[in-house]
Protein backbone atom coordinates (compact mmCIF):
# COMPACT_ATOMS: atom_id res chain seq x y z
CA UNK A 1 0.00 0.00 0.00
CA UNK A 2 2.68 2.50 0.99
CA UNK A 3 6.29 2.67 2.13
CA UNK A 4 5.25 5.29 4.68
CA UNK A 5 3.03 5.43 7.75
CA UNK A 6 1.30 8.74 8.40
CA UNK A 7 0.74 10.59 11.66
CA UNK A 8 -1.62 13.57 11.36
CA UNK A 9 -2.33 16.27 13.93
CA UNK A 10 -5.81 17.40 14.93
CA UNK A 11 -7.79 20.19 16.57
CA UNK A 12 -7.78 23.96 16.09
CA UNK A 13 -4.04 24.06 16.91
CA UNK A 14 -3.11 21.30 14.44
CA UNK A 15 -0.63 23.49 12.58
CA UNK A 16 1.06 24.63 15.81
CA UNK A 17 1.35 20.99 16.86
CA UNK A 18 3.09 20.20 13.59
CA UNK A 19 5.47 23.12 14.07
CA UNK A 20 6.36 21.71 17.51
CA UNK A 21 7.07 18.31 15.95
CA UNK A 22 9.35 19.92 13.36
CA UNK A 23 11.25 21.93 15.98
CA UNK A 24 11.69 18.96 18.32
CA UNK A 25 12.44 16.46 15.57
CA UNK A 26 10.21 13.94 17.34
CA UNK A 27 6.67 12.58 17.30
CA UNK A 28 5.50 12.16 20.88
CA UNK A 29 2.73 10.27 22.67
CA UNK A 30 1.04 13.50 23.76
CA UNK A 31 -2.08 11.70 25.02
CA UNK A 32 0.02 9.47 27.31
CA UNK A 33 -1.55 6.25 26.01
CA UNK A 34 1.78 4.45 25.81
CA UNK A 35 1.66 4.32 22.03
CA UNK A 36 1.77 6.47 18.89
CA UNK A 37 -0.77 5.89 16.10
CA UNK A 38 -0.26 5.95 12.34
CA UNK A 39 -2.24 5.28 9.17
CA UNK A 40 -0.99 2.97 6.43
CA UNK A 41 -3.49 4.39 3.92
CA UNK A 42 -1.50 6.07 1.10
CA UNK A 43 -1.48 9.84 1.40
CA UNK A 44 -2.84 10.16 -2.15
CA UNK A 45 -6.01 8.34 -1.07
CA UNK A 46 -6.27 10.42 2.10
CA UNK A 47 -6.35 13.71 0.17
CA UNK A 48 -10.09 13.41 -0.70
CA UNK A 49 -10.78 12.60 2.97
CA UNK A 50 -9.32 15.93 4.04
CA UNK A 51 -11.53 17.73 1.53
CA UNK A 52 -14.53 16.18 3.30
CA UNK A 53 -13.11 17.05 6.73
CA UNK A 54 -12.99 20.74 5.78
CA UNK A 55 -16.79 20.86 6.06
CA UNK A 56 -16.77 19.80 9.73
CA UNK A 57 -15.99 22.08 12.69
CA UNK A 58 -14.16 19.31 14.58
CA UNK A 59 -12.70 16.90 12.00
CA UNK A 60 -10.95 13.70 13.02
CA UNK A 61 -7.65 14.91 11.56
CA UNK A 62 -6.19 18.07 10.01
CA UNK A 63 -4.05 18.17 6.83
CA UNK A 64 -0.81 18.55 8.81
CA UNK A 65 1.32 15.53 9.46
CA UNK A 66 4.44 13.50 8.92
CA UNK A 67 5.04 10.36 6.89
CA UNK A 68 7.63 8.01 8.42
CA UNK A 69 9.12 5.04 6.59
CA UNK A 70 7.25 1.87 7.48
CA UNK A 71 10.42 -0.17 7.92
CA UNK A 72 11.68 2.34 10.52
CA UNK A 73 8.45 2.07 12.55
CA UNK A 74 8.55 -1.72 12.24
CA UNK A 75 12.14 -1.87 13.52
CA UNK A 76 11.11 0.32 16.46
CA UNK A 77 8.38 -2.19 17.36
CA UNK A 78 5.38 -0.79 15.50
CA UNK A 79 2.76 -3.21 14.17
CA UNK A 80 -0.63 -3.07 12.39
CA UNK A 81 -3.68 -3.27 14.64
CA UNK A 82 -6.09 -6.21 14.92
CA UNK A 83 -9.63 -5.23 13.95
CA UNK A 84 -12.29 -7.39 15.58
CA UNK A 85 -15.23 -7.64 17.97
CA UNK A 86 -15.18 -8.06 21.75
CA UNK A 87 -14.84 -11.83 21.42
CA UNK A 88 -11.63 -11.38 19.47
CA UNK A 89 -10.31 -9.02 22.13
CA UNK A 90 -10.91 -11.58 24.88
CA UNK A 91 -8.89 -14.31 23.20
CA UNK A 92 -5.91 -12.06 22.51
CA UNK A 93 -2.96 -12.54 24.87
CA UNK A 94 -2.43 -9.61 27.24
CA UNK A 95 0.86 -8.79 25.52
CA UNK A 96 -0.99 -8.14 22.24
CA UNK A 97 -4.03 -6.21 23.47
CA UNK A 98 -2.34 -2.87 22.67
CA UNK A 99 -2.82 -3.79 19.01
CA UNK A 100 -6.58 -4.38 19.28
CA UNK A 101 -9.16 -2.00 17.79
CA UNK A 102 -12.91 -2.60 17.96
CA UNK A 103 -14.66 -3.25 14.66
CA UNK A 104 -18.41 -2.97 14.35
CA UNK A 105 -19.57 -2.43 10.73
CA UNK A 106 -22.69 -0.57 11.88
CA UNK A 107 -21.29 1.67 14.63
CA UNK A 108 -17.49 1.62 14.86
CA UNK A 109 -15.53 1.12 11.64
CA UNK A 110 -12.09 2.69 11.29
CA UNK A 111 -10.63 -0.01 9.06
CA UNK A 112 -10.17 2.58 6.30
CA UNK A 113 -7.31 4.04 8.37
CA UNK A 114 -5.31 0.79 8.20
CA UNK A 115 -3.94 1.75 11.60
CA UNK A 116 -0.49 0.93 12.95
CA UNK A 117 0.62 1.50 16.54
CA UNK A 118 4.05 2.01 18.01
CA UNK A 119 4.32 1.10 21.72
CA UNK A 120 6.69 3.95 22.57
CA UNK A 121 6.36 7.49 23.89
CA UNK A 122 8.36 9.09 21.06
CA UNK A 123 10.02 8.41 17.72
CA UNK A 124 12.99 10.35 16.32
CA UNK A 125 12.74 12.00 12.90
CA UNK A 126 15.48 12.55 10.32
CA UNK A 127 15.92 13.65 6.72
CA UNK A 128 16.18 10.02 5.60
CA UNK A 129 13.26 8.49 7.50
CA UNK A 130 10.39 10.94 6.95
CA UNK A 131 8.76 13.82 5.11
CA UNK A 132 6.29 16.44 6.32
CA UNK A 133 2.87 17.39 4.98
CA UNK A 134 1.35 20.86 5.26
CA UNK A 135 -1.94 22.12 3.89
CA UNK A 136 -0.90 24.72 1.30
CA UNK A 137 2.08 25.75 -0.82
CA UNK A 138 2.17 29.13 0.91
CA UNK A 139 2.77 27.31 4.22
CA UNK A 140 5.78 25.58 2.70
CA UNK A 141 7.23 29.05 2.06
CA UNK A 142 6.19 30.24 5.52
CA UNK A 143 7.84 27.29 7.28
CA UNK A 144 10.93 27.21 5.03
CA UNK A 145 13.28 28.43 7.82
CA UNK A 146 12.25 25.45 9.98
CA UNK A 147 13.06 22.97 7.23
CA UNK A 148 16.33 24.47 6.04
CA UNK A 149 19.60 25.82 7.44
CA UNK A 150 21.83 28.26 5.53
CA UNK A 151 25.63 28.42 5.73
CA UNK A 152 27.19 31.27 3.74
CA UNK A 153 30.91 31.26 2.76
CA UNK A 154 32.25 34.63 1.51
CA UNK A 155 35.59 35.21 -0.25
CA UNK A 156 36.41 38.89 -0.89
CA UNK A 157 39.25 39.58 -3.36
CA UNK A 158 40.70 43.12 -3.84
CA UNK A 159 40.28 44.44 -7.39
CA UNK A 160 40.78 47.80 -9.09
CA UNK A 161 38.02 50.09 -7.99
CA UNK A 162 36.54 47.74 -5.43
CA UNK A 163 36.37 44.14 -4.28
CA UNK A 164 35.13 41.05 -6.04
CA UNK A 165 33.05 39.06 -3.57
CA UNK A 166 32.50 35.38 -4.28
CA UNK A 167 29.98 33.61 -2.14
CA UNK A 168 28.68 30.09 -1.67
CA UNK A 169 25.39 29.43 0.08
CA UNK A 170 25.12 25.91 1.44
CA UNK A 171 21.53 24.83 2.06
CA UNK A 172 21.13 22.00 4.55
CA UNK A 173 17.61 20.58 4.44
CA UNK A 174 16.39 19.11 7.72
CA UNK A 175 13.35 17.43 6.16
CA UNK A 176 11.52 17.01 2.89
CA UNK A 177 8.05 18.51 2.63
CA UNK A 178 4.99 18.45 0.40
CA UNK A 179 1.65 20.25 0.50
CA UNK A 180 -1.78 18.65 0.59
CA UNK A 181 -2.66 21.24 -2.05
CA UNK A 182 -0.25 19.62 -4.50
CA UNK A 183 -1.17 16.10 -3.42
CA UNK A 184 -4.84 16.86 -4.12
CA UNK A 185 -3.97 18.02 -7.64
CA UNK A 186 -2.22 14.76 -8.36
CA UNK A 187 -4.18 12.42 -6.09
CA UNK A 188 -3.59 9.63 -8.60
CA UNK A 189 0.16 9.88 -7.99
CA UNK A 190 1.60 6.42 -7.44
CA UNK A 191 4.39 5.40 -5.08
CA UNK A 192 7.07 5.73 -7.75
CA UNK A 193 5.96 9.24 -8.69
CA UNK A 194 5.85 10.37 -5.06
CA UNK A 195 9.32 8.95 -4.45
CA UNK A 196 10.62 10.75 -7.55
CA UNK A 197 9.11 14.06 -6.40
CA UNK A 198 10.63 13.77 -2.92
CA UNK A 199 14.04 12.75 -4.32
CA UNK A 200 14.34 16.19 -5.92
CA UNK A 201 14.66 17.68 -2.44
CA UNK A 202 18.31 17.01 -1.64
CA UNK A 203 19.60 17.00 1.92
CA UNK A 204 22.33 19.47 0.95
CA UNK A 205 22.53 21.90 -1.93
CA UNK A 206 24.53 25.02 -2.70
CA UNK A 207 24.31 28.25 -4.65
CA UNK A 208 27.30 30.14 -6.10
CA UNK A 209 27.55 33.77 -7.07
CA UNK A 210 29.71 36.88 -7.18
CA UNK A 211 29.27 40.63 -7.04
CA UNK A 212 31.30 43.87 -7.21
CA UNK A 213 31.56 46.22 -4.29
C-alpha positions as CSV (number, residue, x, y, z in Angstrom):
1,X,0.0,0.0,0.0
2,X,2.7,2.5,1.0
3,X,6.3,2.7,2.1
4,X,5.2,5.3,4.7
5,X,3.0,5.4,7.7
6,X,1.3,8.7,8.4
7,X,0.7,10.6,11.7
8,X,-1.6,13.6,11.4
9,X,-2.3,16.3,13.9
10,X,-5.8,17.4,14.9
11,X,-7.8,20.2,16.6
12,X,-7.8,24.0,16.1
13,X,-4.0,24.1,16.9
14,X,-3.1,21.3,14.4
15,X,-0.6,23.5,12.6
16,X,1.1,24.6,15.8
17,X,1.3,21.0,16.9
18,X,3.1,20.2,13.6
19,X,5.5,23.1,14.1
20,X,6.4,21.7,17.5
21,X,7.1,18.3,16.0
22,X,9.3,19.9,13.4
23,X,11.2,21.9,16.0
24,X,11.7,19.0,18.3
25,X,12.4,16.5,15.6
26,X,10.2,13.9,17.3
27,X,6.7,12.6,17.3
28,X,5.5,12.2,20.9
29,X,2.7,10.3,22.7
30,X,1.0,13.5,23.8
31,X,-2.1,11.7,25.0
32,X,0.0,9.5,27.3
33,X,-1.5,6.3,26.0
34,X,1.8,4.4,25.8
35,X,1.7,4.3,22.0
36,X,1.8,6.5,18.9
37,X,-0.8,5.9,16.1
38,X,-0.3,5.9,12.3
39,X,-2.2,5.3,9.2
40,X,-1.0,3.0,6.4
41,X,-3.5,4.4,3.9
42,X,-1.5,6.1,1.1
43,X,-1.5,9.8,1.4
44,X,-2.8,10.2,-2.2
45,X,-6.0,8.3,-1.1
46,X,-6.3,10.4,2.1
47,X,-6.4,13.7,0.2
48,X,-10.1,13.4,-0.7
49,X,-10.8,12.6,3.0
50,X,-9.3,15.9,4.0
51,X,-11.5,17.7,1.5
52,X,-14.5,16.2,3.3
53,X,-13.1,17.1,6.7
54,X,-13.0,20.7,5.8
55,X,-16.8,20.9,6.1
56,X,-16.8,19.8,9.7
57,X,-16.0,22.1,12.7
58,X,-14.2,19.3,14.6
59,X,-12.7,16.9,12.0
60,X,-10.9,13.7,13.0
61,X,-7.6,14.9,11.6
62,X,-6.2,18.1,10.0
63,X,-4.1,18.2,6.8
64,X,-0.8,18.5,8.8
65,X,1.3,15.5,9.5
66,X,4.4,13.5,8.9
67,X,5.0,10.4,6.9
68,X,7.6,8.0,8.4
69,X,9.1,5.0,6.6
70,X,7.3,1.9,7.5
71,X,10.4,-0.2,7.9
72,X,11.7,2.3,10.5
73,X,8.5,2.1,12.5
74,X,8.5,-1.7,12.2
75,X,12.1,-1.9,13.5
76,X,11.1,0.3,16.5
77,X,8.4,-2.2,17.4
78,X,5.4,-0.8,15.5
79,X,2.8,-3.2,14.2
80,X,-0.6,-3.1,12.4
81,X,-3.7,-3.3,14.6
82,X,-6.1,-6.2,14.9
83,X,-9.6,-5.2,13.9
84,X,-12.3,-7.4,15.6
85,X,-15.2,-7.6,18.0
86,X,-15.2,-8.1,21.7
87,X,-14.8,-11.8,21.4
88,X,-11.6,-11.4,19.5
89,X,-10.3,-9.0,22.1
90,X,-10.9,-11.6,24.9
91,X,-8.9,-14.3,23.2
92,X,-5.9,-12.1,22.5
93,X,-3.0,-12.5,24.9
94,X,-2.4,-9.6,27.2
95,X,0.9,-8.8,25.5
96,X,-1.0,-8.1,22.2
97,X,-4.0,-6.2,23.5
98,X,-2.3,-2.9,22.7
99,X,-2.8,-3.8,19.0
100,X,-6.6,-4.4,19.3
101,X,-9.2,-2.0,17.8
102,X,-12.9,-2.6,18.0
103,X,-14.7,-3.2,14.7
104,X,-18.4,-3.0,14.3
105,X,-19.6,-2.4,10.7
106,X,-22.7,-0.6,11.9
107,X,-21.3,1.7,14.6
108,X,-17.5,1.6,14.9
109,X,-15.5,1.1,11.6
110,X,-12.1,2.7,11.3
111,X,-10.6,0.0,9.1
112,X,-10.2,2.6,6.3
113,X,-7.3,4.0,8.4
114,X,-5.3,0.8,8.2
115,X,-3.9,1.8,11.6
116,X,-0.5,0.9,12.9
117,X,0.6,1.5,16.5
118,X,4.1,2.0,18.0
119,X,4.3,1.1,21.7
120,X,6.7,3.9,22.6
121,X,6.4,7.5,23.9
122,X,8.4,9.1,21.1
123,X,10.0,8.4,17.7
124,X,13.0,10.3,16.3
125,X,12.7,12.0,12.9
126,X,15.5,12.5,10.3
127,X,15.9,13.7,6.7
128,X,16.2,10.0,5.6
129,X,13.3,8.5,7.5
130,X,10.4,10.9,7.0
131,X,8.8,13.8,5.1
132,X,6.3,16.4,6.3
133,X,2.9,17.4,5.0
134,X,1.3,20.9,5.3
135,X,-1.9,22.1,3.9
136,X,-0.9,24.7,1.3
137,X,2.1,25.7,-0.8
138,X,2.2,29.1,0.9
139,X,2.8,27.3,4.2
140,X,5.8,25.6,2.7
141,X,7.2,29.0,2.1
142,X,6.2,30.2,5.5
143,X,7.8,27.3,7.3
144,X,10.9,27.2,5.0
145,X,13.3,28.4,7.8
146,X,12.2,25.4,10.0
147,X,13.1,23.0,7.2
148,X,16.3,24.5,6.0
149,X,19.6,25.8,7.4
150,X,21.8,28.3,5.5
151,X,25.6,28.4,5.7
152,X,27.2,31.3,3.7
153,X,30.9,31.3,2.8
154,X,32.2,34.6,1.5
155,X,35.6,35.2,-0.3
156,X,36.4,38.9,-0.9
157,X,39.2,39.6,-3.4
158,X,40.7,43.1,-3.8
159,X,40.3,44.4,-7.4
160,X,40.8,47.8,-9.1
161,X,38.0,50.1,-8.0
162,X,36.5,47.7,-5.4
163,X,36.4,44.1,-4.3
164,X,35.1,41.1,-6.0
165,X,33.0,39.1,-3.6
166,X,32.5,35.4,-4.3
167,X,30.0,33.6,-2.1
168,X,28.7,30.1,-1.7
169,X,25.4,29.4,0.1
170,X,25.1,25.9,1.4
171,X,21.5,24.8,2.1
172,X,21.1,22.0,4.5
173,X,17.6,20.6,4.4
174,X,16.4,19.1,7.7
175,X,13.3,17.4,6.2
176,X,11.5,17.0,2.9
177,X,8.0,18.5,2.6
178,X,5.0,18.5,0.4
179,X,1.6,20.2,0.5
180,X,-1.8,18.7,0.6
181,X,-2.7,21.2,-2.0
182,X,-0.3,19.6,-4.5
183,X,-1.2,16.1,-3.4
184,X,-4.8,16.9,-4.1
185,X,-4.0,18.0,-7.6
186,X,-2.2,14.8,-8.4
187,X,-4.2,12.4,-6.1
188,X,-3.6,9.6,-8.6
189,X,0.2,9.9,-8.0
190,X,1.6,6.4,-7.4
191,X,4.4,5.4,-5.1
192,X,7.1,5.7,-7.8
193,X,6.0,9.2,-8.7
194,X,5.9,10.4,-5.1
195,X,9.3,9.0,-4.4
196,X,10.6,10.8,-7.5
197,X,9.1,14.1,-6.4
198,X,10.6,13.8,-2.9
199,X,14.0,12.7,-4.3
200,X,14.3,16.2,-5.9
201,X,14.7,17.7,-2.4
202,X,18.3,17.0,-1.6
203,X,19.6,17.0,1.9
204,X,22.3,19.5,1.0
205,X,22.5,21.9,-1.9
206,X,24.5,25.0,-2.7
207,X,24.3,28.3,-4.6
208,X,27.3,30.1,-6.1
209,X,27.6,33.8,-7.1
210,X,29.7,36.9,-7.2
211,X,29.3,40.6,-7.0
212,X,31.3,43.9,-7.2
213,X,31.6,46.2,-4.3
